[in-house]
Amino acid sequence: MDTSINLATILATDLTGAFLLLLLLLSRGWSLPARKKESRIILVMLLSSILYCVGDAYVSYCDGKAGFLMRMVCIGGNTYLFFYNLLAGVGIIHLVVNHIDRKVPKLQIIFFGLLFVVEGMLLIHNFFYPLVFYIDESNVYHRCDYYFIFLLGGALLIIYGYTYYFVAKIKNPSLRHFPVWQFLSPIVLAVLIQSQIYGISLQPVAYAIAFTALVVCLQNECIYIDKLTGVYNRYELEIFRKNFSRYSKERVAAIMLDLNGFKKINDSYSHAEGDNALVAFADILVNVVGGEGVVIRFAGDEFIVIIRKFKEDNIEAYKEKIRVAVQEYNESSDKPYLLSVSIGGAVFSHDTESSDFMATIDKLMYEDKKAYYKENPGA
């Protein structure tokens, strides 16, 4: 094996990955309006990935060089590289699931925890008795039998991410703006090649490509996202309306919602507090709908929920879930006002004209609002 050629290749790919990530970091492409939590996750992954690329290059440079310091660099550096693969894998899948449903299932958290415990203990044990990798007397890196545990953990994360995405996409076609397969594929390809061909390093540059694709996908999605609330905007609604007649053999639930007394919140507590009320209400709807459908900010304090492949006969149960969620928010909130919502909606078949379903849910919502103000004349 010509190690000098391999070293030159590794340094070239690692530094290319680091440069690409640095450009992404400086361009602030990772900063997403109305998606601050996701922005923070991406920022952490970008910083740790730059360190990963630089670390991989330096560890590769030190591989086979004599001296106690070089040995410590090889042991500590390779330990970080293994830990990073775990951290990045969990981070990406966490981001995917949270982006789809705005929450992470408890079983997934347990799964992540088990991966951290198992692989973390293996890496700690590796310091004293090599199980994952070892550095020989010449300070040359070698894989050990338990190396496959990290491959298996990565494979499980990738399979879980793909499965979660494609199942969710069946229920929520708006996820076309978030093509998970595009930014997972470079990582999968790099792991497969690197696990079979010893002496090359493709994963650092693969992560750089993956994160670049991820940021591009999220920035593209932002075109369809309302900047204040983080839910979809009217562009997404227009796409749905244009394609409505194509959804053959589907029963679609469409729900229009409007906050009662919203003008009073603006007038009494400021427009900034009104914005807070809109964000809180959007979060309530997202938590209720989850990955079953999409939440759209239609105009002002009006929102629309679209649920394709709706299985119920009517939307009464959904209306009740929303009202209960609003009530729970009011009970736990320290705001000087209470949120109240008027709801109108129905279930439509594919042969309904798009203008008809909009007119119908608008009429039903205003009937509900009229009834509310009749019961609450001073509201």
HELIX and SHEET records of a PDB file:
HELIX    1   1 THR A    3  SER A   27  1                                  25    
HELIX    2   2 LYS A   36  CYS A   62  1                                  27    
HELIX    3   3 PHE A   68  ASP A  101  1                                  34    
HELIX    4   4 LYS A  106  PHE A  128  1                                  23    
HELIX    5   5 TYR A  147  LYS A  171  1                                  25    
HELIX    6   6 PRO A  173  HIS A  177  5                                   5    
HELIX    7   7 VAL A  180  GLN A  196  1                                  17    
HELIX    8   8 GLN A  203  GLU A  221  1                                  19    
HELIX    9   9 CYS A  222  TYR A  224  5                                   3    
HELIX   10  10 ARG A  234  ASN A  243  1                                  10    
HELIX   11  11 PHE A  244  ARG A  246  5                                   3    
HELIX   12  12 PHE A  262  TYR A  269  1                                   8    
HELIX   13  13 HIS A  271  VAL A  289  1                                  19    
HELIX   14  14 GLY A  290  GLU A  292  5                                   3    
HELIX   15  15 GLU A  316  SER A  332  1                                  17    
HELIX   16  16 SER A  354  GLU A  375  1                                  22    
SHEET    1   A 2 PHE A 133  ILE A 135  0                                        
SHEET    2   A 2 TYR A 141  ARG A 143 -1                                        
SHEET    1   B 4 VAL A 294  ALA A 299  0                                        
SHEET    2   B 4 GLU A 302  ILE A 307 -1                                        
SHEET    3   B 4 ARG A 251  LEU A 259 -1                                        
SHEET    4   B 4 VAL A 341  SER A 349 -1                                        
END                                                                             
